[in-house]
Amino acid sequence: MPRELTLKIFRYDPSDPESKPCFVEYKMEETPRLNLFVALHRIRENQAPDLQFDFVCRAGVCGSCGMMINGRPTLACRTLTAELPETITLAPMPAFKLIGDLSVDTGTWFRGMSERVESWIHTKTEFDPEAEEERMDDGTAQKIYELERCIECGCCVAGCATANIREDFLGATGLNRIGRFMLDPRDERDSKDWFELVSTDEGVFGCMGLMACDDVCPKELPLLEVFAYMRRRMSQVAAGRAKDDAGTSLPVIN
Amino acid sequence: MSEIITTDVLVIGAGLAGERAAISASAEGNEVIILSLVPPRRSHSCAAQGGMQAALGNCAKGEGDSEELHWLDTVKGSDWGCDQEVARIFADTAPVAMREMAHHGVPWTRVKGGPAEYFIKGEKVTIEEPHEKEGLIMHRDFGGVSRWRTCYTADGTGHTILYTMDNMVMQLGITVHDRMEAISLIHEGGKCYGAVVRCLRTGALKAYLAKATVIATGGFGRIYKYSTNAIINQGTGQSISLDTGLVPLGNMEAVQFHPTGIVPTDILVTEGCRGDGGFLLDIDEYRFMPDYEPDKQELASRDVVSRRMTEHIHKGKGVPSPDGEHLWLDLRHLGENHLRTKLREVYDICMYFLGVNPIKELVPVRPTQHYSMGGIRVNKDGHAYSLNGLWSVGESSCWDLHGMNRLGGNSLAETVVAGMFCGQLMGEWANKQSLELNSGLATEAIAEQQLRIEKLINGCAGEVNENVNNLLNEAQETLQEKVGIFRKGDELEEAVVRLRELYKRSLNLKLSSSSKGANPEMALALRLPGMIKLGLCVAKGAFLRTESRGGHSREDYPERNDRDWLKRSLARWPVGAEEPEISYEPVGLLESPPGQRGYGGAENIPMEESVSEYNDQVKDKWIKEGWQDTANPLGSGLKEMVEYASTKES
C-alpha cells in the first residue's frame, strides 16, 4: 500500500493585504522515487495553481530550492519523500526576505554578500589575449574548486543563529567565499586586506560556533575547516605574526 | 502608472552568453541592464558539467590540435548544416575566451606532467602527459572530435564559469534585475526599442527602452515532455521574437537528444562519462556501440549515439521499467576515485535522485531532449534578421555554428565566444545609435500586455475556458511522441494538426487561481501560447525537411540530401496567423564541401551544383531573407583564411 502523504505548506502572499500567514494541508499518494520537486509540482498542477516555490535545475546544482523541510534547511529537489515521515512540513527559509509561500529572495542577499567581500580576482595584471594562460598547479586548482562549489542555496544562512539575528553577518557562505579567494594565487589581496574584511563581528568573529552550517550544507563544503583556518590566520595577523602569504593553502583541506 | 526604464543596452537572460555580452557592451562604454527570470547564478549555464571546446592542444592527446581542426570537427558534426564562416569565427576565438576566463578566476583543471591513466575505447591506457605543459589548461575527450580539446573544471565547468562571469558583472557594477520576465518586444517600423517586462515578485508590468536589445534566454527544451533542460528553459526569448511577426527562427527542426538522461527525472549525466571511458550496455549487459560504430564507439556525435541507442531499444534490447525502456550506463570500471572527483556531480546525481551507486551499479539512461540548435536567426555579428536593434547570443540564437547537430562542449564554449565577439560588435553598434524615448509606444505596448493579463483572469465570454496545465501537457506529449529522435511524415503531419488546434485553444485560457501578485499560473499562461508556437515551428520544419541531417532523422527519408536540402529553414509567424511560414536560405559560404562524417553511416545524395555556384547565391539570398548589414564584409574571414592557406602552400 502506498502511503498517503500530508504536506503542510506555509502560505502567505505579502503583496496581498488580505493574506494571512498560515499552514495549509495538501494530501497526495506517494509514488515510487517521489521527490519534493515532483510533489510540489503535482500540488501546483492539481490543488494550488498559485503556490509559489522556486526550482530551476531540479538536479541539485543551481541552489534555487532551499527550504525548511520538517524544520531543517535543505534542497527540496533532491529530497525523496521516502526518507520523510507521512506528514511533511514545508516552510520558507528564515533570514531571507519572503517573496511568497516557499519562495524567498536569496538572489539579493547573495549579491549583497558577494559585493561586500568583493568576490572577484583583485589583480593589477591586464588580460593579454596574445599570451598563453598563466600556469597553475593542478592541486591548487582543485583546492580552489573545492570551495568554489558553493551553490548559494542559503541553507547555511537559514540554519545559522547569528545570520538570523544579524542582517549584516556574512555567514558561512561569505567566509567560504573569502577562503576561496585567499587560496587563489591570482588574487593580489594581502593579509591586511583579508583582516579588514573578516575580523569583525559581521565576519568570522560573529560566529557563535554552533556550526549548523557545516551540518546542513548540501554540497558538504568543509565549512568547519574554513572557519578554523580563518580564525587562526586572523589571530596571527592581529598578533603581527602572519607572513604576507595570500596564496598559501588551507592545510586542513585535502 | 506604469514605469518606464531606459538604458543603452538591455540584455534579456543572465546566463553565460547574456552576461558575457553585457560585459562586452559595458566595455564599449554602454550603460547595461540585465534582466533574468532567476538570480543569475541559478541560470541553466550552471548545470553544464562537461566542458568547453577550445583548440589549446595542451595535453598529450590534444597534441597537434589547431583552430583549423576544431573548425573542421564542428562543420562535420553539424552535418554540413552550419554556417562555416561562423564556425571559423567560433573556433578561432575559443582559445582566447578560455584564457580570459582563466585570467578572471576559473579554476580550470590543469595539466599534470607525467604518466596518467585513462580509459580509451574500453582499454585502460597510460599516457605520458608532457612536463613542458605542466599547469596549462587540461582537456578531456568528447564525442565527434579529432583531438582532446574540452577544457573543464572537474565536474563543474558551467558552475565555475558562470560564477566567475557573474563576479565580473559585479566588479563592473552592471545592473541586474532578477525575477523579471520579458513578455513582449517593443518595436515599430522594423526597429526594436526594448521590451515589456513582468516582475515575477509582484506581477507589475514595466517597459525597458534601449538602443540594443539582446536575447540570451537559452533553449526551449521544456516544450518536450522529457528534457534535460532546467524548468525555466521554456523558450521565452524565442517566443517574443517570433511574436513580432518579423524575426525568423532558424532550423527549429534541429533538436538534439542527449544519449544519457537518467530514468526517471531526465537529469543529464555528462558526456564526460563516456569521454572518460564509460560504456553503454543493453538488457544483456552487452556493450553494443562498437557493433554500430566500430571507430568512434560510445563517442560518436550525440545524434548518432542517440539514434543507435533508440535503434537498439527497437530491436528489443532495452531494459523495461515502469518509466519506460532504457539502457545502462556502466561507469564501474572507472573506479571510486575517478567517480568521486572528476565525475563527482554524476556520482551525486545517481545517489540522490536514483539511489544508485555508480561505483557498484549500472545507471539507467535513455536519449532525452537536450539542446535546441535552432533559435533566433542572426547574422554573423549576432544581429537578428529583419528587426534592427534586436540581437541574440547563445542557445537562444541560431548564429549557426551547430547546423543540424551540435558537438558536446561547443555550446558552453559558444556562450562565452558569442558573448565576447557579438557583444563587442553590438556594443559598438549601440554607441552609434541614439536612444529614442518613444514613451507613447511603450505605454501602448504595456497596455496591450495588460489586456492579455486581464483576459487570462476573466476568461473569454462565450468560449470554453481552457486550463493551462492540460494544454501544456498535451503539447509536450505530442512533441515527444511525434517529433522525437526518429521522425515520419505522417506522424509529423499529425503533430502539426494537433499543435495547431492546441494553439487555437491556448488563446482561450482562463486561470483557475485568483491571487493578485506574482501568480505562477499567470506566468505559465502568458508563456504557453508561445511555447506551442515554438512546437509548431519545430514540427512543421521537420515535416517539410524531407531528408535526414544531424539531429533531424526521417525514417521515410534516411539519406542526407545535399542536392535539395543544403539549406537552413526560417520560420516566421505573421501576426494573426495560425501557423508559421517556412522559407529557406543557403547554409552559408562553403569552404569545406559536404562529405562523409566518418560515423553515423547514412547514404548521401550529392550536390549537383559546384561549390562556387552555391557560394555565388549566398549573399543575395541572405539579404532577401532579412540579413542585417555586418561589421565585417561577408566572407572576409574565409577569404583571409584561404589566402593564408595558399601562401602557406606556396
Interface residues (C-beta under 8 A of the other chain):
Chain A: D13 P14 S15 D16 P32 R33 N35 R44 E45 A48 P49 D50 L51 Q52 D54 F55 V56 C57 R58 A59 G60 V61 C62 G63 S64 R78 L80 I99 G100 D105 T106 G107 T108 F110 R111 S114 E115 E118 S119 W120 I121 T125 F127 P129 A131 E132 E133 E134 R135 M136 D137 D138 A141 Q142 I144 Y145 E148 R149 I151 E152 D184 R186 D187
Chain B: V38 P39 P40 R41 R42 S43 H44 C46 A47 L56 V96 M98 R99 E100 A102 H103 H104 G105 P107 W108 T109 R110 V111 K112 E134 G135 L136 I137 M138 T153 A154 G156 H159 T160 Y163 D166 N167 M168 M170 Q171 V176 D178 R179 R201 T202 G203 A230 I231 I232 P264 T265 I267 L268 P322 T341 E345 D348 I349 Y352 F353 L354 G355 V468 N469 L511 S512 S513 S514 S515 K516 G517 A518 N519 P520 E521
